Amino acid sequence: MYVTLKRTEREGIQIMKNLLKEVKGNIYGMGVYCFKAGGKVLYVGSGMINDRLQAHLYNLKRGLYESTNKAILQKEYNNGELEFEVLKFSENN
């Protein structure tokens, strides 16, 4: 950890913090998931849940959803109110 932080400081790389409020459910397998804010479902997706979560976080941390159809996710993420929840975990994992 020390070497990484020193290298980061020297190269001027910004460390991006995860602003997700909460992750609910087993993310290690296939299934259906959603992003929620204030109890309201904003987005539903499916696939290998952990992979999808990491892909969304990559984009959210960099603000890449700001000018897309996922702009509402970006807004809630930036406010620290976005939650990730597994709706249905596949029985065939």
C-alpha positions as CSV (number, residue, x, y, z in Angstrom):
1,M,0.0,0.0,0.0
2,Y,2.8,2.4,0.8
3,V,4.5,2.0,-2.5
4,T,1.2,2.5,-4.4
5,L,0.4,5.7,-2.5
6,K,3.9,7.1,-3.1
7,R,3.8,6.3,-6.8
8,T,0.3,7.8,-7.0
9,E,1.4,11.0,-5.4
10,R,4.5,11.3,-7.6
11,E,2.6,10.7,-10.8
12,G,-0.4,12.8,-9.8
13,I,-3.0,10.1,-10.3
14,Q,-6.3,10.7,-8.5
15,I,-7.6,8.0,-6.3
16,M,-11.3,7.5,-7.0
17,K,-13.6,6.8,-4.1
18,N,-16.6,4.5,-4.3
19,L,-19.7,6.6,-3.5
20,L,-22.2,3.8,-3.6
21,K,-24.4,4.0,-0.5
22,E,-25.0,0.2,-0.2
23,V,-24.6,-3.1,-2.1
24,K,-27.3,-5.7,-1.2
25,G,-27.3,-9.3,-2.1
26,N,-24.9,-12.0,-3.4
27,I,-23.0,-10.4,-6.3
28,Y,-21.0,-13.6,-7.2
29,G,-22.9,-15.2,-10.0
30,M,-25.5,-14.5,-12.7
31,G,-28.7,-12.7,-12.0
32,V,-30.8,-9.5,-12.2
33,Y,-29.8,-6.4,-10.4
34,C,-31.0,-2.8,-10.0
35,F,-29.8,0.6,-9.0
36,K,-32.1,2.5,-6.5
37,A,-32.2,5.8,-4.9
38,G,-34.7,6.8,-2.2
39,G,-36.5,3.5,-2.6
40,K,-37.1,4.2,-6.3
41,V,-35.7,1.8,-8.9
42,L,-33.7,3.8,-11.5
43,Y,-32.1,1.0,-13.6
44,V,-32.4,-2.7,-14.0
45,G,-29.9,-5.0,-15.6
46,S,-28.8,-8.6,-15.8
47,G,-25.6,-10.7,-16.3
48,M,-22.6,-11.7,-14.2
49,I,-23.5,-9.4,-11.4
50,N,-20.0,-8.7,-10.1
51,D,-18.7,-7.9,-13.6
52,R,-21.6,-5.6,-14.2
53,L,-21.2,-3.8,-10.9
54,Q,-17.5,-3.2,-11.6
55,A,-18.2,-1.9,-15.1
56,H,-20.9,0.5,-13.8
57,L,-18.5,1.7,-11.0
58,Y,-15.7,2.3,-13.5
59,N,-18.0,4.6,-15.5
60,L,-19.7,6.2,-12.4
61,K,-16.3,7.1,-10.7
62,R,-15.2,8.8,-13.9
63,G,-18.5,10.7,-14.5
64,L,-18.9,8.9,-17.8
65,Y,-22.7,8.6,-17.5
66,E,-23.3,12.4,-17.2
67,S,-24.4,12.8,-20.9
68,T,-26.0,9.4,-21.4
69,N,-29.4,7.8,-20.7
70,K,-27.8,6.9,-17.3
71,A,-27.4,10.5,-16.2
72,I,-29.9,10.0,-13.3
73,L,-27.6,7.2,-12.0
74,Q,-24.6,9.6,-12.2
75,K,-26.5,12.3,-10.4
76,E,-27.5,10.0,-7.5
77,Y,-24.1,8.4,-7.3
78,N,-22.4,11.9,-7.1
79,N,-24.8,12.7,-4.2
80,G,-23.9,9.4,-2.4
81,E,-27.5,8.2,-2.6
82,L,-27.2,5.4,-5.2
83,E,-27.8,1.8,-4.0
84,F,-27.1,-1.5,-5.8
85,E,-29.3,-4.4,-5.1
86,V,-29.5,-8.0,-6.5
87,L,-33.2,-8.7,-7.4
88,K,-32.9,-12.3,-8.5
89,F,-29.9,-14.6,-8.2
90,S,-29.9,-17.3,-10.9
91,E,-30.6,-20.8,-9.6
92,N,-28.2,-22.2,-12.3
93,N,-25.0,-20.7,-11.1
